[in-house]
Amino acid sequence: MRFELVGEKRGYHHPNSTERWTSRSLRTRKTRCRGHRCDAIIGRVEEQTLTDGTIWLGRPDADDIDAIAEACQDPEIAEWITIPWPYRRTDAEEFIGTTVADGWAARCPIWAVRTAERGRLLGTVSLGTRPRDETAAEIGFWLHPEYRRKGIISRAVTLTCDFGFDPAGMSLIRIQWRAFVGNHASAAVARKHGFRYEGLARLGSDHRGTRRDHWVAARLHTDPPGPAGEWPVDI
């Protein structure tokens, strides 16, 4: 499966990262992407929708605030993702107005996951980079409980990784995944998509003021996309 660009838009939700996003200088080169003219930009990512014909990934906007606020009432999302809790509508407004805007401006794209180009937001998927390390990113994702176990997040991860590694996308060399210990559902997605287990970080993450252990896995641009072996049997 490959991503397809569907045109460009104008105009603390990340499940794994606690880094602040900062803007950086732009360097642009022209390239070609699946028959579409597009810009591969070091320093930011052009806002564009990705699709495989079944799901669509596009930038969340103000129309998605209510859907985000509803989904984030799920205690399981609060258990595994660094969102405020209890989660209020104002938190969704801040996510759209600040986190999403700052992320796209700083080469940390956040996409809404939909099953139609202008359909309801079902979840998000993101790639977060760090300053001065723009060939590596960390993937994060969550999905409304009603739409889990339908292959939706799996398709979203495929599109995101394809775009991340593609020279016409973000030209990444490494995509990292991490999750709090016990998040077996997220681990299953990472393992399925070729992320190789790299270890346990003891008290490696902060979750609303509490240190927690997390698992780490990664996929390189040279790694095959299929299921990865050598994961611990209890993960």
Buried (B, 14 or more C-beta within 10 A) or exposed (E): EEBBBBEEEEEBBBBBBEBEBEEBEEEEEEBEBEEEEBBBBBBBBBBBBBBBEEBBBBBBEEEBBEBBBBBBEBEEBBEBBBBBBEBEEEBBBBBBEEBBBBBBBBBBBBBBBBBEEEBBBBBBBBBBBBEEEBEBBBBBBBBBBEBBEEEBBBBBBBBBBBBBBBEBBBBBEBBBBBBBBBBEBBBBBBBBBBBBBEEEBEEBBEBEEEEBEBBBBBBBBEBEBEEBEEBEEEB
